[in-house]
Amino acid sequence: MIAAKVIDNIWATRKADSLVGLKFMLVEILGGLDAGRLIIAADTISAGIGDRVLVSLGSSARKMMDREDVPIDAAIVGIIDEDCTF
């Protein structure tokens, strides 16, 4: 799991059927060796732009969808409280 900041929405009007109905966000990784790296994450909790979030990666991200056939490798699973710092 990593900490990241939501930068923007990602819109995809054409996508695999298993992705229909999912909301995608562009997030920037906070801290560590990958700080500043941008990734796209499925949003499972209705995070907003500017929120600092917890992002689950790999098979753990797919498990958040309750389906193993969803082709995602990153999912927003929590919003970090404002009093935390990195």
Biopython code that builds the backbone (N, CA, C, O; Angstrom):
import numpy as np
from Bio.PDB.StructureBuilder import StructureBuilder

atoms = [
    (1, "MET", "N", (0.847, -1.167, 0.000)),
    (1, "MET", "CA", (0.000, 0.000, 0.000)),
    (1, "MET", "C", (0.894, 1.233, 0.000)),
    (1, "MET", "O", (1.957, 1.249, 0.620)),
    (2, "ILE", "N", (0.443, 2.262, -0.707)),
    (2, "ILE", "CA", (1.217, 3.495, -0.797)),
    (2, "ILE", "C", (0.317, 4.693, -0.482)),
    (2, "ILE", "O", (-0.909, 4.590, -0.516)),
    (3, "ALA", "N", (0.944, 5.820, -0.177)),
    (3, "ALA", "CA", (0.233, 7.084, 0.005)),
    (3, "ALA", "C", (0.376, 7.885, -1.290)),
    (3, "ALA", "O", (1.433, 7.893, -1.921)),
    (4, "ALA", "N", (-0.705, 8.555, -1.668)),
    (4, "ALA", "CA", (-0.689, 9.334, -2.905)),
    (4, "ALA", "C", (-1.645, 10.509, -2.770)),
    (4, "ALA", "O", (-2.463, 10.558, -1.851)),
    (5, "LYS", "N", (-1.530, 11.461, -3.703)),
    (5, "LYS", "CA", (-2.427, 12.611, -3.758)),
    (5, "LYS", "C", (-3.196, 12.544, -5.073)),
    (5, "LYS", "O", (-2.605, 12.334, -6.132)),
    (6, "VAL", "N", (-4.519, 12.723, -5.004)),
    (6, "VAL", "CA", (-5.346, 12.696, -6.205)),
    (6, "VAL", "C", (-5.112, 13.979, -6.990)),
    (6, "VAL", "O", (-5.264, 15.079, -6.458)),
    (7, "ILE", "N", (-4.741, 13.832, -8.262)),
    (7, "ILE", "CA", (-4.408, 14.965, -9.130)),
    (7, "ILE", "C", (-5.574, 15.330, -10.043)),
    (7, "ILE", "O", (-5.865, 16.510, -10.238)),
    (8, "ASP", "N", (-6.245, 14.316, -10.607)),
    (8, "ASP", "CA", (-7.293, 14.603, -11.597)),
    (8, "ASP", "C", (-8.147, 13.362, -11.833)),
    (8, "ASP", "O", (-7.806, 12.258, -11.409)),
    (9, "ASN", "N", (-9.263, 13.574, -12.519)),
    (9, "ASN", "CA", (-10.098, 12.465, -12.990)),
    (9, "ASN", "C", (-9.529, 11.931, -14.289)),
    (9, "ASN", "O", (-8.888, 12.670, -15.036)),
    (10, "ILE", "N", (-9.754, 10.667, -14.564)),
    (10, "ILE", "CA", (-9.399, 10.069, -15.850)),
    (10, "ILE", "C", (-10.699, 9.622, -16.502)),
    (10, "ILE", "O", (-11.452, 8.843, -15.918)),
    (11, "TRP", "N", (-10.963, 10.107, -17.698)),
    (11, "TRP", "CA", (-12.179, 9.746, -18.420)),
    (11, "TRP", "C", (-11.833, 8.780, -19.537)),
    (11, "TRP", "O", (-10.917, 9.038, -20.317)),
    (12, "ALA", "N", (-12.546, 7.684, -19.622)),
    (12, "ALA", "CA", (-12.367, 6.713, -20.697)),
    (12, "ALA", "C", (-13.750, 6.310, -21.192)),
    (12, "ALA", "O", (-14.448, 5.535, -20.539)),
    (13, "THR", "N", (-14.139, 6.834, -22.342)),
    (13, "THR", "CA", (-15.472, 6.527, -22.851)),
    (13, "THR", "C", (-15.534, 5.138, -23.466)),
    (13, "THR", "O", (-16.606, 4.535, -23.526)),
    (14, "ARG", "N", (-14.404, 4.625, -23.923)),
    (14, "ARG", "CA", (-14.344, 3.262, -24.464)),
    (14, "ARG", "C", (-13.367, 2.473, -23.615)),
    (14, "ARG", "O", (-12.205, 2.855, -23.469)),
    (15, "LYS", "N", (-13.846, 1.368, -23.056)),
    (15, "LYS", "CA", (-12.995, 0.543, -22.201)),
    (15, "LYS", "C", (-13.550, -0.875, -22.151)),
    (15, "LYS", "O", (-14.659, -1.134, -22.618)),
    (16, "ALA", "N", (-12.780, -1.778, -21.587)),
    (16, "ALA", "CA", (-13.202, -3.165, -21.443)),
    (16, "ALA", "C", (-14.507, -3.228, -20.653)),
    (16, "ALA", "O", (-14.721, -2.436, -19.736)),
    (17, "ASP", "N", (-15.366, -4.161, -21.008)),
    (17, "ASP", "CA", (-16.667, -4.286, -20.348)),
    (17, "ASP", "C", (-16.535, -4.423, -18.831)),
    (17, "ASP", "O", (-17.377, -3.908, -18.095)),
    (18, "SER", "N", (-15.503, -5.103, -18.355)),
    (18, "SER", "CA", (-15.340, -5.301, -16.912)),
    (18, "SER", "C", (-14.991, -4.010, -16.170)),
    (18, "SER", "O", (-15.034, -3.975, -14.941)),
    (19, "LEU", "N", (-14.646, -2.947, -16.908)),
    (19, "LEU", "CA", (-14.303, -1.664, -16.290)),
    (19, "LEU", "C", (-15.465, -0.671, -16.285)),
    (19, "LEU", "O", (-15.367, 0.397, -15.681)),
    (20, "VAL", "N", (-16.562, -1.020, -16.955)),
    (20, "VAL", "CA", (-17.711, -0.119, -17.021)),
    (20, "VAL", "C", (-18.239, 0.127, -15.604)),
    (20, "VAL", "O", (-18.417, -0.807, -14.822)),
    (21, "GLY", "N", (-18.484, 1.391, -15.294)),
    (21, "GLY", "CA", (-19.003, 1.773, -13.992)),
    (21, "GLY", "C", (-17.935, 2.135, -12.971)),
    (21, "GLY", "O", (-18.259, 2.649, -11.900)),
    (22, "LEU", "N", (-16.663, 1.877, -13.281)),
    (22, "LEU", "CA", (-15.577, 2.230, -12.356)),
    (22, "LEU", "C", (-15.122, 3.667, -12.614)),
    (22, "LEU", "O", (-15.095, 4.119, -13.759)),
    (23, "LYS", "N", (-14.769, 4.373, -11.556)),
    (23, "LYS", "CA", (-14.243, 5.735, -11.639)),
    (23, "LYS", "C", (-12.715, 5.644, -11.508)),
    (23, "LYS", "O", (-12.202, 4.958, -10.624)),
    (24, "PHE", "N", (-12.005, 6.333, -12.384)),
    (24, "PHE", "CA", (-10.547, 6.312, -12.361)),
    (24, "PHE", "C", (-9.993, 7.693, -12.028)),
    (24, "PHE", "O", (-10.524, 8.714, -12.466)),
    (25, "MET", "N", (-8.916, 7.702, -11.246)),
    (25, "MET", "CA", (-8.277, 8.943, -10.836)),
    (25, "MET", "C", (-6.770, 8.868, -11.118)),
    (25, "MET", "O", (-6.161, 7.805, -11.005)),
    (26, "LEU", "N", (-6.188, 9.999, -11.482)),
    (26, "LEU", "CA", (-4.746, 10.127, -11.622)),
    (26, "LEU", "C", (-4.201, 10.518, -10.257)),
    (26, "LEU", "O", (-4.625, 11.522, -9.684)),
    (27, "VAL", "N", (-3.259, 9.730, -9.728)),
    (27, "VAL", "CA", (-2.687, 10.019, -8.411)),
    (27, "VAL", "C", (-1.174, 10.132, -8.496)),
    (27, "VAL", "O", (-0.536, 9.486, -9.327)),
    (28, "GLU", "N", (-0.607, 10.963, -7.621)),
    (28, "GLU", "CA", (0.838, 11.157, -7.535)),
    (28, "GLU", "C", (1.320, 10.527, -6.235)),
    (28, "GLU", "O", (0.817, 10.845, -5.158)),
    (29, "ILE", "N", (2.298, 9.631, -6.344)),
    (29, "ILE", "CA", (2.831, 8.939, -5.173)),
    (29, "ILE", "C", (3.564, 9.924, -4.277)),
    (29, "ILE", "O", (4.322, 10.769, -4.755)),
    (30, "LEU", "N", (3.330, 9.810, -2.965)),
    (30, "LEU", "CA", (3.975, 10.658, -1.960)),
    (30, "LEU", "C", (5.051, 9.864, -1.234)),
    (30, "LEU", "O", (4.795, 8.746, -0.788)),
    (31, "GLY", "N", (6.231, 10.414, -1.111)),
    (31, "GLY", "CA", (7.297, 9.791, -0.326)),
    (31, "GLY", "C", (7.914, 8.563, -0.970)),
    (31, "GLY", "O", (7.369, 8.000, -1.920)),
    (32, "GLY", "N", (9.052, 8.160, -0.441)),
    (32, "GLY", "CA", (9.740, 6.956, -0.920)),
    (32, "GLY", "C", (10.460, 7.145, -2.237)),
    (32, "GLY", "O", (10.572, 8.258, -2.752)),
    (33, "LEU", "N", (10.946, 6.039, -2.773)),
    (33, "LEU", "CA", (11.709, 6.073, -4.021)),
    (33, "LEU", "C", (10.872, 6.471, -5.223)),
    (33, "LEU", "O", (11.400, 7.031, -6.184)),
    (34, "ASP", "N", (9.574, 6.192, -5.186)),
    (34, "ASP", "CA", (8.694, 6.505, -6.314)),
    (34, "ASP", "C", (7.976, 7.844, -6.168)),
    (34, "ASP", "O", (7.036, 8.119, -6.914)),
    (35, "ALA", "N", (8.397, 8.675, -5.229)),
    (35, "ALA", "CA", (7.741, 9.973, -5.005)),
    (35, "ALA", "C", (7.667, 10.753, -6.311)),
    (35, "ALA", "O", (8.656, 10.867, -7.035)),
    (36, "GLY", "N", (6.490, 11.285, -6.604)),
    (36, "GLY", "CA", (6.290, 12.065, -7.815)),
    (36, "GLY", "C", (5.782, 11.257, -8.993)),
    (36, "GLY", "O", (5.293, 11.827, -9.968)),
    (37, "ARG", "N", (5.889, 9.947, -8.921)),
    (37, "ARG", "CA", (5.424, 9.082, -10.007)),
    (37, "ARG", "C", (3.899, 9.149, -10.076)),
    (37, "ARG", "O", (3.223, 9.165, -9.048)),
    (38, "LEU", "N", (3.363, 9.188, -11.304)),
    (38, "LEU", "CA", (1.919, 9.242, -11.515)),
    (38, "LEU", "C", (1.397, 7.863, -11.886)),
    (38, "LEU", "O", (2.011, 7.156, -12.686)),
    (39, "ILE", "N", (0.261, 7.479, -11.305)),
    (39, "ILE", "CA", (-0.392, 6.227, -11.669)),
    (39, "ILE", "C", (-1.902, 6.472, -11.748)),
    (39, "ILE", "O", (-2.419, 7.446, -11.200)),
    (40, "ILE", "N", (-2.589, 5.574, -12.436)),
    (40, "ILE", "CA", (-4.038, 5.621, -12.520)),
    (40, "ILE", "C", (-4.582, 4.564, -11.572)),
    (40, "ILE", "O", (-4.145, 3.414, -11.594)),
    (41, "ALA", "N", (-5.541, 4.963, -10.736)),
    (41, "ALA", "CA", (-6.117, 4.048, -9.752)),
    (41, "ALA", "C", (-7.638, 4.077, -9.846)),
    (41, "ALA", "O", (-8.238, 5.133, -10.046)),
    (42, "ALA", "N", (-8.254, 2.902, -9.700)),
    (42, "ALA", "CA", (-9.706, 2.824, -9.603)),
    (42, "ALA", "C", (-10.103, 3.389, -8.243)),
    (42, "ALA", "O", (-9.478, 3.079, -7.229)),
    (43, "ASP", "N", (-11.136, 4.212, -8.229)),
    (43, "ASP", "CA", (-11.574, 4.867, -6.993)),
    (43, "ASP", "C", (-12.751, 4.106, -6.399)),
    (43, "ASP", "O", (-13.842, 4.104, -6.970)),
    (44, "THR", "N", (-12.538, 3.460, -5.260)),
    (44, "THR", "CA", (-13.592, 2.662, -4.630)),
    (44, "THR", "C", (-14.323, 3.426, -3.527)),
    (44, "THR", "O", (-15.299, 2.920, -2.973)),
    (45, "ILE", "N", (-13.862, 4.647, -3.196)),
    (45, "ILE", "CA", (-14.432, 5.355, -2.042)),
    (45, "ILE", "C", (-14.840, 6.800, -2.329)),
    (45, "ILE", "O", (-15.090, 7.563, -1.396)),
    (46, "SER", "N", (-14.910, 7.177, -3.578)),
    (46, "SER", "CA", (-15.320, 8.540, -3.981)),
    (46, "SER", "C", (-14.373, 9.619, -3.467)),
    (46, "SER", "O", (-14.812, 10.612, -2.888)),
    (47, "ALA", "N", (-13.081, 9.422, -3.680)),
    (47, "ALA", "CA", (-12.075, 10.426, -3.331)),
    (47, "ALA", "C", (-12.214, 11.617, -4.279)),
    (47, "ALA", "O", (-12.734, 11.490, -5.387)),
    (48, "GLY", "N", (-11.738, 12.776, -3.819)),
    (48, "GLY", "CA", (-11.802, 13.979, -4.636)),
    (48, "GLY", "C", (-10.423, 14.494, -4.985)),
    (48, "GLY", "O", (-9.426, 14.094, -4.384)),
    (49, "ILE", "N", (-10.375, 15.375, -5.953)),
    (49, "ILE", "CA", (-9.110, 15.987, -6.352)),
    (49, "ILE", "C", (-8.546, 16.742, -5.158)),
    (49, "ILE", "O", (-9.258, 17.495, -4.493)),
    (50, "GLY", "N", (-7.257, 16.532, -4.892)),
    (50, "GLY", "CA", (-6.581, 17.157, -3.767)),
    (50, "GLY", "C", (-6.517, 16.277, -2.530)),
    (50, "GLY", "O", (-5.713, 16.536, -1.635)),
    (51, "ASP", "N", (-7.354, 15.233, -2.458)),
    (51, "ASP", "CA", (-7.314, 14.314, -1.310)),
    (51, "ASP", "C", (-6.010, 13.519, -1.294)),
    (51, "ASP", "O", (-5.492, 13.122, -2.338)),
    (52, "ARG", "N", (-5.497, 13.299, -0.095)),
    (52, "ARG", "CA", (-4.387, 12.359, 0.083)),
    (52, "ARG", "C", (-5.016, 11.012, 0.404)),
    (52, "ARG", "O", (-5.880, 10.912, 1.275)),
    (53, "VAL", "N", (-4.578, 9.980, -0.304)),
    (53, "VAL", "CA", (-5.262, 8.694, -0.250)),
    (53, "VAL", "C", (-4.298, 7.536, -0.039)),
    (53, "VAL", "O", (-3.091, 7.654, -0.252)),
    (54, "LEU", "N", (-4.870, 6.412, 0.389)),
    (54, "LEU", "CA", (-4.155, 5.139, 0.452)),
    (54, "LEU", "C", (-4.490, 4.380, -0.817)),
    (54, "LEU", "O", (-5.656, 4.276, -1.197)),
    (55, "VAL", "N", (-3.461, 3.846, -1.476)),
    (55, "VAL", "CA", (-3.651, 3.118, -2.721)),
    (55, "VAL", "C", (-3.115, 1.704, -2.546)),
    (55, "VAL", "O", (-1.965, 1.505, -2.155)),
    (56, "SER", "N", (-3.960, 0.737, -2.839)),
    (56, "SER", "CA", (-3.577, -0.665, -2.809)),
    (56, "SER", "C", (-3.153, -1.064, -4.214)),
    (56, "SER", "O", (-3.760, -0.636, -5.196)),
    (57, "LEU", "N", (-2.113, -1.882, -4.311)),
    (57, "LEU", "CA", (-1.561, -2.270, -5.610)),
    (57, "LEU", "C", (-1.687, -3.766, -5.858)),
    (57, "LEU", "O", (-1.860, -4.551, -4.926)),
    (58, "GLY", "N", (-1.596, -4.150, -7.130)),
    (58, "GLY", "CA", (-1.544, -5.558, -7.513)),
    (58, "GLY", "C", (-2.836, -6.309, -7.267)),
    (58, "GLY", "O", (-3.927, -5.758, -7.414)),
    (59, "SER", "N", (-2.704, -7.585, -6.888)),
    (59, "SER", "CA", (-3.885, -8.431, -6.707)),
    (59, "SER", "C", (-4.780, -7.922, -5.583)),
    (59, "SER", "O", (-5.986, -8.166, -5.597)),
    (60, "SER", "N", (-4.210, -7.224, -4.621)),
    (60, "SER", "CA", (-5.028, -6.645, -3.545)),
    (60, "SER", "C", (-5.993, -5.602, -4.093)),
    (60, "SER", "O", (-7.108, -5.467, -3.588)),
    (61, "ALA", "N", (-5.580, -4.865, -5.115)),
    (61, "ALA", "CA", (-6.457, -3.874, -5.744)),
    (61, "ALA", "C", (-7.628, -4.567, -6.429)),
    (61, "ALA", "O", (-8.766, -4.108, -6.328)),
    (62, "ARG", "N", (-7.360, -5.659, -7.119)),
    (62, "ARG", "CA", (-8.438, -6.402, -7.785)),
    (62, "ARG", "C", (-9.434, -6.957, -6.774)),
    (62, "ARG", "O", (-10.635, -6.996, -7.041)),
    (63, "LYS", "N", (-8.945, -7.384, -5.621)),
    (63, "LYS", "CA", (-9.837, -7.945, -4.600)),
    (63, "LYS", "C", (-10.813, -6.893, -4.076)),
    (63, "LYS", "O", (-11.891, -7.251, -3.603)),
    (64, "MET", "N", (-10.469, -5.622, -4.146)),
    (64, "MET", "CA", (-11.380, -4.557, -3.721)),
    (64, "MET", "C", (-12.632, -4.522, -4.596)),
    (64, "MET", "O", (-13.673, -4.027, -4.166)),
    (65, "MET", "N", (-12.538, -5.038, -5.807)),
    (65, "MET", "CA", (-13.673, -5.048, -6.728)),
    (65, "MET", "C", (-14.539, -6.294, -6.530)),
    (65, "MET", "O", (-15.576, -6.427, -7.180)),
    (66, "ASP", "N", (-14.135, -7.196, -5.653)),
    (66, "ASP", "CA", (-14.831, -8.467, -5.420)),
    (66, "ASP", "C", (-14.906, -9.343, -6.664)),
    (66, "ASP", "O", (-15.783, -10.199, -6.783)),
    (67, "ARG", "N", (-13.960, -9.113, -7.602)),
    (67, "ARG", "CA", (-13.873, -9.925, -8.819)),
    (67, "ARG", "C", (-12.419, -10.023, -9.212)),
    (67, "ARG", "O", (-11.689, -9.031, -9.178)),
    (68, "GLU", "N", (-11.997, -11.211, -9.585)),
    (68, "GLU", "CA", (-10.605, -11.413, -9.990)),
    (68, "GLU", "C", (-10.368, -11.090, -11.469)),
    (68, "GLU", "O", (-9.220, -11.018, -11.907)),
    (69, "ASP", "N", (-11.448, -10.896, -12.246)),
    (69, "ASP", "CA", (-11.292, -10.686, -13.687)),
    (69, "ASP", "C", (-11.182, -9.214, -14.085)),
    (69, "ASP", "O", (-11.077, -8.910, -15.273)),
    (70, "VAL", "N", (-11.204, -8.298, -13.118)),
    (70, "VAL", "CA", (-11.097, -6.870, -13.425)),
    (70, "VAL", "C", (-9.627, -6.524, -13.663)),
    (70, "VAL", "O", (-8.790, -6.781, -12.798)),
    (71, "PRO", "N", (-9.296, -5.939, -14.835)),
    (71, "PRO", "CA", (-7.894, -5.665, -15.170)),
    (71, "PRO", "C", (-7.374, -4.353, -14.567)),
    (71, "PRO", "O", (-7.057, -3.415, -15.298)),
    (72, "ILE", "N", (-7.289, -4.293, -13.240)),
    (72, "ILE", "CA", (-6.706, -3.121, -12.592)),
    (72, "ILE", "C", (-5.559, -3.569, -11.699)),
    (72, "ILE", "O", (-5.531, -4.709, -11.234)),
    (73, "ASP", "N", (-4.615, -2.669, -11.463)),
    (73, "ASP", "CA", (-3.514, -2.990, -10.551)),
    (73, "ASP", "C", (-3.312, -1.910, -9.493)),
    (73, "ASP", "O", (-2.322, -1.937, -8.762)),
    (74, "ALA", "N", (-4.253, -0.952, -9.404)),
    (74, "ALA", "CA", (-4.203, 0.067, -8.352)),
    (74, "ALA", "C", (-5.628, 0.488, -8.009)),
    (74, "ALA", "O", (-6.445, 0.726, -8.899)),
    (75, "ALA", "N", (-5.923, 0.578, -6.695)),
    (75, "ALA", "CA", (-7.246, 0.999, -6.246)),
    (75, "ALA", "C", (-7.113, 1.909, -5.036)),
    (75, "ALA", "O", (-6.353, 1.622, -4.112)),
    (76, "ILE", "N", (-7.856, 3.004, -5.046)),
    (76, "ILE", "CA", (-7.907, 3.905, -3.887)),
    (76, "ILE", "C", (-8.801, 3.246, -2.847)),
    (76, "ILE", "O", (-9.961, 2.937, -3.119)),
    (77, "VAL", "N", (-8.244, 3.029, -1.636)),
    (77, "VAL", "CA", (-8.971, 2.294, -0.601)),
    (77, "VAL", "C", (-9.191, 3.096, 0.677)),
    (77, "VAL", "O", (-9.873, 2.620, 1.586)),
    (78, "GLY", "N", (-8.630, 4.301, 0.769)),
    (78, "GLY", "CA", (-8.811, 5.114, 1.964)),
    (78, "GLY", "C", (-8.399, 6.552, 1.721)),
    (78, "GLY", "O", (-7.604, 6.846, 0.828)),
    (79, "ILE", "N", (-8.960, 7.459, 2.543)),
    (79, "ILE", "CA", (-8.573, 8.866, 2.498)),
    (79, "ILE", "C", (-7.789, 9.166, 3.772)),
    (79, "ILE", "O", (-8.242, 8.849, 4.872)),
    (80, "ILE", "N", (-6.615, 9.774, 3.625)),
    (80, "ILE", "CA", (-5.730, 10.072, 4.750)),
    (80, "ILE", "C", (-6.217, 11.335, 5.453)),
    (80, "ILE", "O", (-6.543, 12.327, 4.801)),
    (81, "ASP", "N", (-6.265, 11.297, 6.787)),
    (81, "ASP", "CA", (-6.670, 12.462, 7.559)),
    (81, "ASP", "C", (-5.713, 13.622, 7.320)),
    (81, "ASP", "O", (-4.527, 13.414, 7.064)),
    (82, "GLU", "N", (-6.223, 14.820, 7.403)),
    (82, "GLU", "CA", (-5.448, 16.024, 7.124)),
    (82, "GLU", "C", (-4.282, 16.253, 8.079)),
    (82, "GLU", "O", (-3.340, 16.954, 7.711)),
    (83, "ASP", "N", (-4.301, 15.700, 9.278)),
    (83, "ASP", "CA", (-3.242, 15.969, 10.241)),
    (83, "ASP", "C", (-2.010, 15.098, 10.046)),
    (83, "ASP", "O", (-1.059, 15.215, 10.819)),
    (84, "CYS", "N", (-1.993, 14.232, 9.043)),
    (84, "CYS", "CA", (-0.829, 13.376, 8.779)),
    (84, "CYS", "C", (0.141, 14.115, 7.850)),
    (84, "CYS", "O", (-0.293, 14.877, 6.986)),
    (85, "THR", "N", (1.431, 13.901, 8.018)),
    (85, "THR", "CA", (2.432, 14.513, 7.149)),
    (85, "THR", "C", (3.356, 13.444, 6.600)),
    (85, "THR", "O", (3.467, 12.355, 7.162)),
    (86, "PHE", "N", (4.029, 13.769, 5.480)),
    (86, "PHE", "CA", (4.976, 12.852, 4.838)),
    (86, "PHE", "C", (6.314, 13.528, 4.681)),
    (86, "PHE", "O", (7.252, 12.924, 4.161)),
]
sb = StructureBuilder()
sb.init_structure("model")
sb.init_model(0)
sb.init_chain("A")
sb.init_seg("    ")
for serial, (resi, resn, name, xyz) in enumerate(atoms, 1):
    if name == "N":
        sb.init_residue(resn, " ", resi, " ")
    sb.init_atom(name, np.array(xyz, "f"), 0.0, 1.0, " ", f" {name:<3s}", serial, name[0])
structure = sb.get_structure()
